[in-house]
Amino acid sequence: MSTEHHHQQQPQPDDMSAATQPAHGQGGTTEYNAEAIVDLRRQRLRPSPGSGGPLEPDGAVEDPDEAIGDLEESIPDPYGVGQHNLRPDTIPGDDGHRARPVVLKQADGVDTDPAEWGWRGRVNAFGVRLRPPRDGSEVAYRRAVERIRQPLPGTPVILVANPKGGTGVTPVTIVLANIFGVHRGGSVVAWDANESRGTLAARAAVTTDTEPTVVDVLANARALCSPAADASSLARYLRLQPTLDEVLASDHSGRLEVIGRNECAAIMAVLRRHRSMVVIDSGDNDRAEPFSWSVDNATQLVVPLVCRRDVAYMALKMLDTIAADGRRDLVTGAVVTLAAQSGAEPAAREAIVGALEHAGITRIVDVPHDPVLAGGERIVWSRLAASSARAWTQVAASVADGLAEALTRMSAPLEAAYLPDSYRTPSSLDPQRCRRCTPDDTHTGTRCGSGCPSANVAVPHHGRPYGERR
């Protein structure tokens, strides 16, 4: 076999220099085919004249890799950029970094604070600083409070729902609002989203003399969302509680018109403008418009249960409907509270927990039976049993974790896209007669002018009743 194909002709130095010379084309024009190769790794920045160092010539310099060979240890160079490019101009000292933790260090964890519960708490009352066990219930409670206080951007909406009556939807709404109000410093609203005549305000700890409702918020919705609205203007329509949360009561006027989706959107626009968290009592009518609106706009779902098969059956039917309507994320991230009940069979609890886990629910929290919540009296947070308060604090911590996970998947808007209208509400159940209106106009709700008091329903300023707007 000939060796001509195995040995390639090596270019001679004259040929290499000729390759870098300009070639002359037709008409005497010069054509550059290539430029001399520059090895960037062998280049070195020249010091400035003011640095005092000697200027080096533009010619070749010593190998930069050899110039730094006297370093005690080389800098890792996995990408081959060269040690001279990795080495900093000046190596700062470590004195500043060592001094920072001494001046301002991280705060100690909650497990280092003195114990307040049990015999350690009683001993600490005399000036001793005994710490609680790291795996004890007191440290678990403190960590739950930290989870409740975690950052939650936007205005998250917590929906408490169960279509089966008597499961504790209203008490759970009040308790969650109390806990978030205590540990987050207020700006929490418990909203009774029943169509009419909800009992949330009746179970709250305190009420006000004027007893405002959602109708009052709707009557001033546009003004409350205006740029000139005062920061505390919404407070006159809410009922402040001892735990710093507030209650927005449902309509109790007895009028024929009920709250619908448009009204819920207007109320939420006001609450989002002035408050940082909303806890909704959905009521027990899962076919009502406020219920469906709350499901569409909820950030976190809380389902209160008792250890009864019929209650669990209705809750599972509700969860299936919510998932079928496109809110599967709301179902899988739901927090279920399972309240103890006297006479409940262990097999029933196991069946309920198994059905919930089969539906994709993993946050199931057991809560004890509390007479304050089970009765029909007003709920005062400070009067709950210690075991009940600790258990519901764990529930609120699980809700806060679910809110944090849900809010990471969405971006909270900085500006509301919906600006509600103002609504005119009647002063009493019996409509006032207007001299310019006929009996037929009064019966149909038609008004003769903007100042006519004859309408017996609350309508927005553009004159269309609720029913015509849906």
ChimeraX attribute file (.defattr): number of C-alpha atoms within 10 A of each C-alpha:
attribute: neighborCount
match mode: 1-to-1
recipient: residues
	/A:1	5
	/A:2	5
	/A:3	7
	/A:4	8
	/A:5	8
	/A:6	8
	/A:7	7
	/A:8	8
	/A:9	8
	/A:10	7
	/A:11	8
	/A:12	9
	/A:13	9
	/A:14	8
	/A:15	11
	/A:16	10
	/A:17	10
	/A:18	11
	/A:19	15
	/A:20	14
	/A:21	16
	/A:22	14
	/A:23	14
	/A:24	11
	/A:25	10
	/A:26	8
	/A:27	6
	/A:28	8
	/A:29	9
	/A:30	12
	/A:31	12
	/A:32	12
	/A:33	10
	/A:34	10
	/A:35	10
	/A:36	9
	/A:37	7
	/A:38	8
	/A:39	7
	/A:40	8
	/A:41	15
	/A:42	14
	/A:43	16
	/A:44	15
	/A:45	6
	/A:46	12
	/A:47	12
	/A:48	10
	/A:49	9
	/A:50	6
	/A:51	8
	/A:52	8
	/A:53	10
	/A:54	10
	/A:55	11
	/A:56	12
	/A:57	8
	/A:58	9
	/A:59	6
	/A:60	10
	/A:61	12
	/A:62	10
	/A:63	11
	/A:64	16
	/A:65	12
	/A:66	10
	/A:67	12
	/A:68	14
	/A:69	11
	/A:70	8
	/A:71	8
	/A:72	7
	/A:73	8
	/A:74	12
	/A:75	12
	/A:76	10
	/A:77	11
	/A:78	7
	/A:79	6
	/A:80	10
	/A:81	11
	/A:82	16
	/A:83	19
	/A:84	18
	/A:85	13
	/A:86	13
	/A:87	12
	/A:88	9
	/A:89	8
	/A:90	6
	/A:91	7
	/A:92	9
	/A:93	8
	/A:94	8
	/A:95	8
	/A:96	9
	/A:97	10
	/A:98	10
	/A:99	11
	/A:100	10
	/A:101	10
	/A:102	9
	/A:103	7
	/A:104	8
	/A:105	9
	/A:106	7
	/A:107	6
	/A:108	8
	/A:109	10
	/A:110	18
	/A:111	18
	/A:112	14
	/A:113	14
	/A:114	17
	/A:115	22
	/A:116	17
	/A:117	13
	/A:118	10
	/A:119	12
	/A:120	17
	/A:121	17
	/A:122	14
	/A:123	15
	/A:124	16
	/A:125	13
	/A:126	8
	/A:127	9
	/A:128	13
	/A:129	16
	/A:130	17
	/A:131	17
	/A:132	22
	/A:133	14
	/A:134	12
	/A:135	9
	/A:136	10
	/A:137	13
	/A:138	19
	/A:139	20
	/A:140	17
	/A:141	18
	/A:142	18
	/A:143	17
	/A:144	20
	/A:145	22
	/A:146	15
	/A:147	20
	/A:148	23
	/A:149	15
	/A:150	14
	/A:151	11
	/A:152	19
	/A:153	15
	/A:154	15
	/A:155	20
	/A:156	23
	/A:157	22
	/A:158	27
	/A:159	27
	/A:160	28
	/A:161	30
	/A:162	28
	/A:163	20
	/A:164	21
	/A:165	12
	/A:166	14
	/A:167	22
	/A:168	21
	/A:169	25
	/A:170	26
	/A:171	24
	/A:172	21
	/A:173	25
	/A:174	30
	/A:175	23
	/A:176	24
	/A:177	29
	/A:178	29
	/A:179	25
	/A:180	26
	/A:181	21
	/A:182	17
	/A:183	16
	/A:184	20
	/A:185	13
	/A:186	21
	/A:187	17
	/A:188	28
	/A:189	28
	/A:190	28
	/A:191	28
	/A:192	27
	/A:193	30
	/A:194	25
	/A:195	20
	/A:196	20
	/A:197	16
	/A:198	19
	/A:199	18
	/A:200	25
	/A:201	25
	/A:202	15
	/A:203	19
	/A:204	27
	/A:205	19
	/A:206	16
	/A:207	18
	/A:208	13
	/A:209	6
	/A:210	9
	/A:211	15
	/A:212	20
	/A:213	21
	/A:214	23
	/A:215	23
	/A:216	19
	/A:217	24
	/A:218	25
	/A:219	20
	/A:220	22
	/A:221	26
	/A:222	21
	/A:223	19
	/A:224	26
	/A:225	24
	/A:226	13
	/A:227	8
	/A:228	8
	/A:229	14
	/A:230	12
	/A:231	11
	/A:232	9
	/A:233	13
	/A:234	19
	/A:235	13
	/A:236	14
	/A:237	21
	/A:238	24
	/A:239	25
	/A:240	21
	/A:241	21
	/A:242	15
	/A:243	21
	/A:244	20
	/A:245	26
	/A:246	29
	/A:247	28
	/A:248	26
	/A:249	28
	/A:250	23
	/A:251	21
	/A:252	16
	/A:253	14
	/A:254	11
	/A:255	15
	/A:256	9
	/A:257	15
	/A:258	19
	/A:259	20
	/A:260	21
	/A:261	18
	/A:262	17
	/A:263	24
	/A:264	19
	/A:265	18
	/A:266	20
	/A:267	22
	/A:268	22
	/A:269	20
	/A:270	25
	/A:271	24
	/A:272	18
	/A:273	18
	/A:274	21
	/A:275	19
	/A:276	18
	/A:277	25
	/A:278	26
	/A:279	27
	/A:280	29
	/A:281	28
	/A:282	28
	/A:283	25
	/A:284	17
	/A:285	17
	/A:286	18
	/A:287	9
	/A:288	18
	/A:289	20
	/A:290	25
	/A:291	25
	/A:292	18
	/A:293	17
	/A:294	24
	/A:295	24
	/A:296	14
	/A:297	15
	/A:298	19
	/A:299	24
	/A:300	27
	/A:301	27
	/A:302	28
	/A:303	25
	/A:304	28
	/A:305	26
	/A:306	22
	/A:307	23
	/A:308	19
	/A:309	15
	/A:310	11
	/A:311	19
	/A:312	26
	/A:313	14
	/A:314	16
	/A:315	21
	/A:316	19
	/A:317	13
	/A:318	19
	/A:319	24
	/A:320	15
	/A:321	15
	/A:322	19
	/A:323	16
	/A:324	10
	/A:325	12
	/A:326	12
	/A:327	17
	/A:328	16
	/A:329	15
	/A:330	23
	/A:331	23
	/A:332	18
	/A:333	22
	/A:334	26
	/A:335	24
	/A:336	24
	/A:337	22
	/A:338	23
	/A:339	18
	/A:340	17
	/A:341	12
	/A:342	7
	/A:343	7
	/A:344	13
	/A:345	11
	/A:346	10
	/A:347	10
	/A:348	14
	/A:349	18
	/A:350	12
	/A:351	15
	/A:352	22
	/A:353	19
	/A:354	12
	/A:355	15
	/A:356	20
	/A:357	14
	/A:358	10
	/A:359	15
	/A:360	14
	/A:361	18
	/A:362	15
	/A:363	19
	/A:364	18
	/A:365	16
	/A:366	17
	/A:367	21
	/A:368	17
	/A:369	17
	/A:370	15
	/A:371	11
	/A:372	17
	/A:373	21
	/A:374	13
	/A:375	11
	/A:376	12
	/A:377	13
	/A:378	17
	/A:379	21
	/A:380	19
	/A:381	20
	/A:382	11
	/A:383	9
	/A:384	16
	/A:385	15
	/A:386	9
	/A:387	13
	/A:388	16
	/A:389	20
	/A:390	20
	/A:391	18
	/A:392	20
	/A:393	23
	/A:394	23
	/A:395	25
	/A:396	24
	/A:397	24
	/A:398	22
	/A:399	24
	/A:400	25
	/A:401	19
	/A:402	20
	/A:403	23
	/A:404	19
	/A:405	15
	/A:406	18
	/A:407	18
	/A:408	11
	/A:409	8
	/A:410	9
	/A:411	10
	/A:412	14
	/A:413	10
	/A:414	7
	/A:415	8
	/A:416	12
	/A:417	8
	/A:418	12
	/A:419	16
	/A:420	23
	/A:421	20
	/A:422	22
	/A:423	23
	/A:424	21
	/A:425	18
	/A:426	19
	/A:427	12
	/A:428	11
	/A:429	12
	/A:430	11
	/A:431	16
	/A:432	15
	/A:433	14
	/A:434	16
	/A:435	9
	/A:436	12
	/A:437	16
	/A:438	13
	/A:439	12
	/A:440	9
	/A:441	14
	/A:442	19
	/A:443	12
	/A:444	10
	/A:445	18
	/A:446	17
	/A:447	18
	/A:448	17
	/A:449	10
	/A:450	10
	/A:451	8
	/A:452	15
	/A:453	19
	/A:454	23
	/A:455	24
	/A:456	22
	/A:457	19
	/A:458	23
	/A:459	23
	/A:460	21
	/A:461	14
	/A:462	10
	/A:463	16
	/A:464	13
	/A:465	18
	/A:466	19
	/A:467	12
	/A:468	7
	/A:469	12
	/A:470	9
